[in-house]
Amino acid sequence: MTWFSRRALFALAASACMGLVATPALAEGAATASVRKANQTLSELLRKKATPGSADEKALTKEVTNKLATFLDVDELGRRALKDHWAKLNDEQKKEFSKLLRELVEANYVKALRSQLEYEVKYLGEKPKDSGVSVETEVRSTKGARRQTMSIDYVLHENSNAWRVFDLVTDGVGLVENYRSQFNRIIAKDGVGGLLDRMRKKKIESSSAG
C-alpha cells in the first residue's frame, strides 16, 4: 500500500518549512492565518537539534505530533476517504481505523519534517471548497542546480472554533482522493478486515523503521 506518494511527502516537508521564507499575501483570511501560524510553529520545531534515539528527540517528536494533532484533522480525512464504506463499519472498527490512520499519517509527516530543505513559498489566497476553505500556495524549491515549482492547497474546515486541515492537494491530486482509491481497492478485494490488517502491519513496519 502506497500510503504517501513521493510528491505528497515532498509537499508535507515543504509545508513544514513555509514559515522560513514565505511571501505574505495581500489579503489574508482566517484559514490562511491558521495555516501560516501552524507552519511557523513547525518550522521553529525543525530548527531544534536532538540526538537520534535520545530522550530529547523523543520529546521533540511528541511535541511535533501534538502540534500536528491540532493542525491536521485526520479523523475527518479518514471519514471522507472511506465515505463509500464508513456507514458499514461498526463502532470498534471505526475507532481502530481512525487511530491507525492518525498514527500512520503523523509518522509520515514527522518523517517529512526531518528533511532539511528550504523553500520559497507564496500564499496565494483562499476560496470556498468542500464545505470548507482551500488555502492556495505555491512552493519553489532548489536542490543543487534544479528548481521545482509545486502547487500545494490546504483544505480546511472549522472544527471546535479552530481551522483544521482535512485534505492536502498537491498539483491537483488530494490525499483524500488518493486514500479513497486505495481503500476502495483493498476493501473490494479483502473487505474492511483486510484493510485494517494491512494498516496494522504498516504501523508495525513504520515503528520498526523509526
N, C-alpha and C positions, 0 to 999 in steps of 0.2 A: 504494500500500500504506500503510495507516494503522498505522505502527509503534507509536505510542503515542497513546492517546486523550487528550483534554484532561484527563479525570479521573485517568488514570494519571500524567500529567505532574504534575498537582496533588499527587497522592499522593507522588510521588518528591520533589518540592520540600518537602513537609511533613515527610517522613521525615528530611530533612537538617537540619531545624530542631528536631527533637524534644528535643534536649538543652537548649534555651533555657528553656522554661517547663514542662517535663514534671512530671506529678504521679506520684510513686512508687507502685507497687502495694504492697499489704500484704505479700505474699509474692512473691519474685522468683526464678524458676528460672534455670538456666544459659543457656538460649536467650534469655530476656528480658534478662539481664545483658549478653549479647553484642550484642544489638540496641541497647540503651541506650548501651553504650560506643562502638560504631561511629558512632551518630548524634551523640554528643557530640563525637567527633573531627571529624566532617564539619562540624558547626556551628562549631567553632573555626576550621576552614579557611575557612569562609564569611566570617568576620569580617576576614580578611586582605584588604588592599587592593592592587590591582595595576592598572597602566595597561593598557587594552586593546591587545593586539598586542605588548606588551613581553616581554622575556625573563622578567621576574618573573611575568607572567601565565601564560606557557608552563610555567614551573617549578611554579606553583601548580596548574595544570590537571593536570600529570603527577602531582603529589602526591595530588590528589583521585582520579585514575584508579587509582593504585596502591592506595589505600585501598579503593576500590570492588572491585578485583580480589580482595581478601581477604574482602570482605563479601558480594558477590554471586557466586553460583556460576552464571554464565551458561552454562557448558557443560552443567550439569545441567538448567537451564531449557530449553535448546535440545533436548536429548535427549528430554525429556518432551513438549515441544511437537511434536516431529517423530516421536513414537513409532510412528505408523502407517506411517512410511516409513524410519525410521532404519536398519533392517537392510538395506535395499536400496541404501544409499549405499556407494560404495567408500571406501577409507581417505582418498584425496585429497579427495573431496567432503566427507567428514565434517570433515576438518581445515579446509577452506576455509569451510564453513558455520559452524563454531564460532567461527572467527576473525572473520568478518564480523559475526555476531550480537553477539559481545562488543564489537566496535568501535561498532556502532550503538546498543546499549543504553547503553554508557558515555557516548557522545556525548550521548544524550538525557538521561541522568542529570545530567551536568555542566551541560547547558543548564538543567535544572530547578533545580539547586543555586544558580544565579545569580539566581533570583527572590528579591528581598529582602522576604520576608514573615515574619510571626510567627504562631505557633500556640500554642494551649493544648492540651496532649496528656495523655491518661491512658493508662497501661499497665494493661490490664485483666486480664492473666494469660496463661497458656499452656495448651495442651492438645494431645494427640497428633493428628497428621494426616498422611496420605500418607507413611507410613513415616518421619515426622519429627515436628516440633513446630510448632504455629501460635502465634505471639505476637500477641495481640489488642490493638489500640489504638483509641482514639477521638480524633479531631482536631477541634478547634473553631477556626475561623479568623474573622477580622474584616477586612473590606475596606470602608472607608467606614462606612456605616450597615448594611451587610449582614453577617449572620452565617451561617455554614455549618458543619454537622457532618457528618463523614465517618468511616466505619469503615475502618481500614487494618490488615490482618492480614499479618504476615510468616510465611512458611512456610519453615522451616529444616531442614536435616539435618546430622548430624555428619560432617565430612569432614576426615581427617587431624588428628583431635583438636581440631577447631575447628567452631563452629556457623556455617553459611553459608546465606544466603537463596537459594532457588531459585524462589520464587514470591512475588508481592505481590498480595493480594486486596483490591480496593477496592470497598466496598459490595457484596460478594458476587461480583464478577467478577474473575478472576485473569488475570495476564499469560500464564501457560501456556495457559489456555483460549483467550485472545484470539489468541495466536500460532498455536495449533494450528488454529483455524478459518481463519485467513488462509493458512497454509502448505498445508493440505489443499486449499483452493480453488484456489490457484495451481498446485500440482502436478497437480491433476486436469485443468487446462487446458493447462499448458505444460511439465509434467514437472519433475524436480529441476533440470535445466539452466536452465529458465525461472526458477525460484525463485532460484538462485544469481546469475543475470544481473540480476534485479531488486535483489537485495541489493547487488551491486557498484555498480549505478547509484545506489542510495540512499546508499551510502557516499561516492561522489563528490559527490553533492549536499550531503551533510552537511559534508564537508570544505570545500567551496566556501562554504557559508553561514557556517562558523566563521571 
